[in-house]
Amino acid sequence: MYLTNVWNHETPLDLAHNRMKIIDLSLPIEEGMMTFPTHWHPVVEVTILGRHGIEGRETRKVVFGTHTGTHADAARHFVPNGGTIDEIPLEVLIGPATIADFTGCRPLQEIDVADLKQKLSGNVPERLILRTGWSEHFGNMKFYNEYPFLSEKAAQWLVDEGTRLIAMDTPSPDNPRDSRGAARDSPNHKVLLGAGVVLVEYVANLKAISSAAVELIVLPLKLKGADGCPVRCVAIER
């Protein structure tokens, strides 16, 4: 068996009959990284407080928002008194996931029910990964303004079919035109989170996955009462 991380470093073990590839799907959190340009999404700040030459150790103060980089949305993000990030069961965050591959889709492409049915061959998973390739635009405002999105019917269909987690390489499941101030503010967020579906956004490096199914691990910090949190998101490919 081989354990492989995102950097493609392979360590051979004695159990050579299987292969396991571990792929990091998380964006690094670093000072000044791109965040959604509103006051409710703060810019990341990293300040060194403890210094080896003075205090004899190194420590940092880190300031970031609950929706920084690769992160999970809990229901509380859009549902008043909804469930919080620390209340999401681990069995939802960890387990088999299926990839619906929309790589190469055009800007502002709407992904409808028929598109999902075609990609999933009628088997709707409990955990769904939407791969569009859009993470390649992270660092550019195109990432926020032109990403592909789910139709409202598709969001409701996934709820009706029993999906419990959706991971995506875009910033949102909603049409970017349906944000705060629009006639319909984030309808897909409200439908999905309102039904208890966990949303994992800003997922990176999905191109490194070669199979149609993986084991997915999504681990947010256990922030009590929080509406969301950055996550370490990992896929295990066998």
Buried (B, 14 or more C-beta within 10 A) or exposed (E): EBBBEBEEEEEEEEEEEEEBBBBBBBBEBEEEBBBBEEEEBBBBEBEEEEEEEEEEEEEEEEEBBBBBBBBBBBBBBBBEEBBBBBBBEEEBBBBEBBBBBBEEBEEEBBBBBEBBBEBBEEEBBBBBBBBBBBBEBBEEEEBBEBBBBBBBEBBBBBBEBEBBBBBBBBBBBBBBEBBEEEEEEBBBBBBBBEBBBBBBBBBBBBEBBEEEBBBBBBBBEEBEEBBBBBBEBBBBBE
